[in-house]
Amino acid sequence: MTTGTMTSSTPFQPRIASRMAKASPSATLKLTSKAKEMKAKGLPVISFGAGEPDFDTPEAVKAEAVKCLQQGYTKYTPTSGIPELREAVCRKFAEDQGLKYSVENVVISCGAKHSLYNLFQVLCEPGDEVVLPAPYWVSYPDMVYLAGGTPVVVETTQREGFRLTADRLRKAITPRTRIVVVNSPSNPTGGILEEKDLRAIADIVVEKNLICISDEIYEYYVYGGRKHVSIASFNEEIFKRTFVVNGTSKSYSMTGLRIGYLGGNAEVVKKIGILQDHSTSNPVSISQKMAVAALALPKNYREEVRSTFERRSKLMYDLVAQAKGFEPFAPQGAFYVFCDISGTGLGSEQLCDRLLEEVNVAAIPGKSFGSDKHIRFSFATGEKDIQEGIQRVIDWSRKRSS
């Protein structure tokens, strides 16, 4: 028997899978974490970083969690979600978008992010191209990379409302194109795709026999009398080619409870269930029951929250517009003010670092969203913080330009 310690002349260094080479940390989570650390040290940080509603989870939803704990509802559930939640999601799709899904067309996942990740894993072959309008949500490209796909970024402009046009989409399509992603209302821009825009995109998706992933997580937050429209609702051809992704995080302030869902082709949904069998198993049992309660809330609850965010959107937009070198886009939906900072002469990361260090205001650099000339402010926070925090930005900008 050998009792000595074995040694190697070569220092141990685990090999990292090549698919991780292009994946990068989430800038949103990184900066928000730094802001929280500074605040914990006693600094007067005001954060406009993470996209997380500041209001509490509804009482009826929390009461469901208490009941589940008291009844011992803490065991495994079906991997793809409990039947009553999948049925509730079917009703929600029918009532809100007119989309007729059966339970076999719906899968419940650990957040809408997980739903999106699963879709790319199941749908992408190595080398498949996925069209992403830019600015895009920070995780889309990394999810595509991790699935072996190739993101194809299509630029949109603030002047045109950050809308993906049919002409730009056509020019981006190649024989390797497989998926087109739409996100309306948009994170980070706060822009929406109007019905005419969506119809033009739908026509191309059908013509080219592509797949559309429609991220509709901000559907209830639409302003100025606008209405949310799902691209899947136009006709049977686009409906069968579309996967509609949503969740309870933004609409019901359930971010940490991690419930997302999608509706789409039954065979793909079945494969996602198998993927979850071997990765996460079921979403949290209690969270699923809470989601059932959330989806059963009266519609006036959502309208009250929506009107609060619309009021904040106007307040933040009007204030940011007063900062020297800042040109904000008026939000049409979601809860972000996306702002052109070209006039400051700084890149987005440098500007955000300076705002955090010099005036204790946290914003997210647009570079992570595909535009280094923008930064993102979230107005998912109280009006007092909006007024005080953006006033700091105004004062900083004026002092710097004087």
C-alpha positions in Angstrom: 0.0 0.0 0.0 1.3 3.4 -0.9 1.1 5.9 2.0 2.9 8.9 0.4 1.2 11.8 -1.3 1.2 11.6 -5.1 2.4 14.7 -6.9 2.5 15.9 -10.5 5.0 18.1 -12.2 2.3 19.8 -14.2 0.0 22.3 -12.3 -3.6 21.2 -12.4 -5.8 23.3 -14.6 -9.2 22.0 -15.5 -10.1 22.2 -19.2 -13.1 24.5 -19.9 -15.5 23.5 -22.6 -15.0 25.6 -25.8 -18.7 26.5 -25.9 -18.1 28.7 -22.8 -15.5 30.9 -24.6 -18.0 33.3 -26.0 -20.3 33.4 -23.0 -19.8 36.4 -20.6 -21.2 37.3 -17.2 -24.4 39.3 -17.0 -23.6 43.0 -16.8 -26.9 43.7 -15.2 -26.3 41.3 -12.3 -22.7 42.3 -12.0 -23.4 46.0 -11.7 -26.4 45.5 -9.5 -24.3 43.4 -7.2 -21.7 46.1 -6.9 -24.3 48.7 -6.1 -25.7 46.5 -3.3 -22.2 46.0 -1.9 -21.7 49.8 -1.9 -25.1 50.4 -0.2 -24.3 47.8 2.4 -21.2 49.8 3.3 -23.4 52.8 4.0 -23.1 54.7 0.8 -26.2 56.5 -0.4 -26.6 54.4 -3.6 -29.7 54.7 -5.7 -30.0 51.8 -8.2 -31.7 52.0 -11.5 -30.2 48.7 -12.5 -32.1 45.4 -12.3 -35.4 44.9 -13.9 -37.2 43.9 -10.8 -40.5 45.5 -9.7 -40.2 47.2 -6.3 -43.8 46.3 -5.2 -44.5 43.3 -3.0 -45.8 40.0 -4.3 -49.6 40.1 -4.0 -51.1 39.0 -0.7 -53.2 36.2 -2.3 -50.1 34.8 -3.9 -48.2 34.8 -0.6 -51.1 33.3 1.2 -51.0 30.3 -1.2 -47.3 29.8 -0.3 -48.2 29.7 3.4 -50.9 27.2 2.7 -48.6 25.0 0.7 -46.0 25.0 3.5 -48.6 24.1 6.1 -49.9 21.2 3.9 -46.4 19.9 3.2 -46.6 20.7 -0.5 -42.8 20.4 -0.9 -42.3 17.3 -2.9 -41.5 16.6 -6.6 -44.1 17.6 -9.2 -44.3 16.6 -12.9 -41.2 17.9 -14.6 -43.1 20.1 -17.1 -45.3 21.6 -14.5 -48.4 20.7 -12.5 -51.6 20.2 -14.6 -53.5 23.1 -12.9 -50.7 25.6 -13.8 -50.4 24.4 -17.4 -54.2 24.7 -17.6 -54.1 28.2 -16.1 -51.5 29.2 -18.7 -53.7 27.9 -21.5 -56.6 30.1 -20.2 -54.3 33.1 -19.9 -53.1 32.8 -23.5 -56.6 32.4 -24.7 -58.0 35.4 -22.7 -55.1 37.8 -23.3 -53.9 37.0 -26.8 -56.6 34.7 -28.3 -54.1 31.9 -28.6 -55.6 28.4 -28.3 -53.2 26.0 -26.7 -53.8 22.6 -25.1 -51.9 21.4 -22.1 -49.4 19.5 -24.3 -48.5 22.8 -25.9 -47.4 24.3 -22.6 -44.3 23.7 -20.4 -43.5 25.4 -17.1 -39.8 26.2 -16.4 -37.7 27.9 -13.8 -38.3 31.4 -15.0 -38.8 32.9 -18.5 -35.0 32.9 -18.9 -35.0 29.2 -18.4 -37.8 28.8 -21.0 -35.7 30.8 -23.5 -32.6 28.8 -22.8 -34.4 25.5 -23.2 -35.8 26.6 -26.6 -32.4 27.4 -28.0 -31.0 24.1 -26.7 -33.8 22.1 -28.3 -34.1 24.0 -31.6 -30.5 24.9 -32.5 -28.0 22.8 -34.4 -24.4 23.9 -34.5 -24.0 26.7 -37.0 -27.7 27.6 -37.1 -28.2 31.4 -37.3 -30.6 33.2 -34.9 -31.6 36.8 -35.8 -31.5 39.2 -32.9 -32.7 42.8 -33.3 -30.3 45.1 -31.4 -30.4 46.5 -28.8 -31.3 43.1 -27.4 -31.7 41.6 -24.0 -28.3 40.8 -22.6 -28.7 37.0 -22.4 -29.9 36.3 -25.9 -26.5 36.0 -27.7 -25.0 34.0 -24.9 -27.9 31.5 -24.9 -27.5 31.1 -28.7 -23.7 30.6 -28.3 -24.3 27.9 -25.6 -26.6 26.1 -27.9 -24.0 26.1 -30.7 -25.8 28.6 -32.7 -24.6 31.9 -34.3 -26.3 35.2 -33.3 -27.0 37.5 -36.3 -27.4 41.0 -34.9 -29.7 43.4 -36.9 -29.3 47.0 -35.9 -32.3 49.2 -35.1 -32.3 52.9 -34.4 -33.7 55.2 -31.7 -35.0 57.5 -34.4 -37.1 54.7 -35.8 -38.4 53.6 -32.4 -36.0 50.6 -32.2 -38.3 48.7 -34.5 -37.1 45.8 -36.6 -38.1 46.5 -40.2 -39.0 43.9 -42.8 -36.2 45.2 -45.1 -33.5 44.8 -42.5 -34.8 41.4 -41.5 -34.8 40.2 -45.2 -31.2 41.3 -45.6 -30.1 39.4 -42.5 -31.6 36.0 -43.6 -29.3 33.4 -45.1 -29.8 29.7 -45.9 -28.5 29.0 -42.3 -31.2 31.2 -40.6 -33.4 29.2 -38.3 -34.9 31.5 -35.7 -36.0 35.1 -35.4 -36.4 36.5 -31.9 -38.8 39.3 -31.2 -39.2 41.0 -27.8 -42.0 43.5 -27.5 -42.2 45.4 -25.2 -38.5 45.5 -25.3 -35.8 45.2 -22.6 -33.7 47.3 -22.8 -35.3 49.9 -25.1 -38.8 50.2 -23.8 -39.9 50.2 -27.5 -42.7 48.1 -28.9 -43.4 46.5 -32.2 -46.7 47.7 -33.6 -49.1 45.4 -35.3 -48.0 46.4 -38.8 -44.3 45.7 -37.8 -45.2 42.3 -36.4 -47.3 41.4 -39.4 -44.4 42.2 -41.8 -42.1 40.0 -39.7 -44.7 37.2 -39.5 -45.0 37.2 -43.3 -41.2 36.7 -43.7 -41.1 34.0 -41.0 -43.8 32.1 -42.9 -42.4 32.7 -46.3 -38.9 31.5 -45.3 -40.3 28.7 -43.1 -38.5 29.9 -40.0 -39.2 29.7 -36.3 -40.2 32.8 -34.3 -39.5 33.1 -30.5 -41.7 35.9 -29.1 -40.5 37.1 -25.7 -43.6 38.8 -24.2 -42.6 39.0 -20.5 -43.5 42.7 -20.4 -46.8 42.4 -22.1 -48.9 44.1 -19.4 -46.7 47.2 -19.3 -47.7 49.2 -22.4 -48.3 52.9 -22.3 -49.9 55.8 -24.1 -53.1 53.9 -24.9 -51.2 51.2 -26.9 -52.2 47.6 -26.8 -50.0 44.5 -26.7 -50.2 42.3 -29.7 -48.7 38.8 -30.0 -47.2 37.9 -33.3 -48.6 34.4 -32.9 -52.2 35.7 -33.0 -52.4 36.6 -36.7 -53.1 33.3 -38.5 -52.5 29.6 -38.3 -49.3 29.7 -40.2 -47.4 32.0 -37.9 -49.1 30.5 -34.9 -47.6 27.1 -35.5 -44.1 28.5 -36.1 -44.1 30.7 -33.0 -43.1 30.0 -29.4 -44.5 32.5 -27.0 -42.5 33.0 -23.8 -43.8 34.6 -20.6 -43.7 34.3 -16.9 -44.8 35.6 -13.5 -41.7 37.6 -12.5 -42.5 41.0 -13.9 -46.3 41.0 -13.9 -46.7 39.8 -10.3 -43.4 40.7 -8.7 -42.3 37.1 -8.3 -38.8 37.4 -9.6 -37.1 35.2 -7.1 -39.8 32.5 -7.3 -38.7 31.5 -10.8 -41.7 30.6 -12.8 -41.7 31.0 -16.6 -43.7 29.3 -19.3 -44.0 28.9 -23.0 -46.6 27.9 -25.5 -45.8 26.3 -28.9 -45.4 23.1 -30.9 -46.3 20.0 -28.8 -43.3 18.0 -30.0 -40.8 20.7 -29.1 -42.6 21.1 -25.7 -42.2 17.4 -25.1 -38.4 17.6 -25.8 -38.1 20.6 -23.4 -39.7 18.4 -20.8 -37.1 15.7 -21.4 -34.3 18.4 -21.2 -35.7 19.5 -17.8 -35.9 15.8 -16.8 -32.1 15.7 -17.0 -31.3 19.3 -15.8 -33.6 21.0 -13.3 -36.4 18.5 -12.8 -39.6 20.3 -11.9 -39.9 24.1 -11.1 -40.3 24.7 -7.4 -43.6 23.1 -6.2 -44.7 26.0 -4.0 -43.8 28.6 -6.7 -46.1 26.7 -9.2 -49.0 26.9 -6.8 -48.3 30.6 -6.2 -48.3 31.1 -10.0 -51.8 29.6 -10.3 -53.0 32.1 -7.7 -51.3 34.9 -9.5 -52.8 34.1 -12.9 -56.2 34.0 -11.2 -55.9 37.6 -9.9 -58.5 40.1 -11.3 -57.3 42.2 -14.3 -57.7 45.4 -12.3 -54.7 44.4 -10.3 -52.5 44.5 -13.4 -54.0 47.8 -14.5 -53.1 49.4 -11.2 -49.5 48.4 -11.5 -49.4 49.3 -15.1 -50.7 52.8 -14.4 -48.1 53.3 -11.7 -45.3 52.4 -14.1 -46.7 54.7 -16.7 -46.6 57.6 -14.3 -43.0 56.7 -13.4 -42.0 56.4 -17.0 -43.1 60.0 -17.7 -41.3 61.3 -14.6 -38.0 59.6 -15.4 -38.1 60.5 -19.1 -38.7 64.2 -18.3 -35.9 64.3 -15.8 -33.3 62.4 -17.8 -34.0 64.7 -20.7 -32.7 67.6 -18.6 -29.2 66.0 -18.3 -26.5 67.4 -20.6 -25.5 65.0 -23.2 -28.3 62.6 -22.5 -31.1 61.9 -25.1 -33.6 59.5 -23.7 -36.1 57.4 -25.7 -39.7 57.8 -24.4 -40.8 54.4 -23.1 -43.7 52.8 -24.9 -43.6 49.8 -22.7 -41.6 47.7 -20.1 -40.0 49.7 -17.3 -36.8 51.2 -18.7 -35.6 54.5 -20.1 -33.0 53.8 -22.7 -30.8 56.8 -23.2 -28.4 57.8 -26.0 -25.3 59.2 -24.2 -23.3 60.1 -27.3 -23.4 63.7 -26.2 -21.3 62.9 -23.2 -18.3 61.7 -25.2 -18.1 58.6 -23.0 -18.7 54.9 -23.7 -21.5 53.3 -21.8 -19.3 51.3 -19.3 -17.1 54.3 -18.5 -20.2 56.5 -18.0 -21.9 54.0 -15.7 -18.7 53.4 -13.7 -18.4 57.2 -13.2 -22.1 57.6 -12.2 -21.8 54.9 -9.6 -18.4 56.0 -8.2 -19.0 59.8 -8.3 -22.7 60.2 -7.5 -23.7 56.8 -6.3 -26.2 56.2 -9.1 -26.4 52.7 -10.7 -27.4 52.3 -14.4 -26.7 49.6 -16.9 -24.2 50.1 -19.8 -25.8 49.7 -23.2 -22.7 47.8 -24.5 -24.1 44.6 -22.9 -27.3 45.2 -25.0 -25.4 45.7 -28.2 -25.2 49.5 -28.2 -22.2 51.2 -26.5 -23.8 54.7 -27.0 -26.7 54.0 -24.7 -27.3 53.3 -21.0 -30.4 51.9 -19.4 -32.2 53.3 -16.3 -34.9 51.1 -14.7 -37.9 53.0 -13.2 -39.0 49.9 -11.3 -38.4 51.9 -8.1 -40.1 54.6 -6.1 -40.7 58.1 -7.4 -38.7 59.6 -4.6 -35.6 57.6 -5.7 -36.3 58.5 -9.3 -36.4 62.2 -8.5 -33.3 62.2 -6.2 -31.2 59.8 -8.3 -31.8 61.4 -11.7 -31.3 64.9 -10.2 -27.8 63.7 -9.2 -27.2 62.7 -12.8 -28.5 66.1 -14.0 -26.2 67.9 -11.6 -23.2 65.7 -12.5 -23.8 66.3 -16.2 -24.1 70.1 -15.9 -21.0 70.3 -13.6 -19.0 68.3 -16.1 -20.0 70.3 -19.1 -19.5 73.7 -17.4 
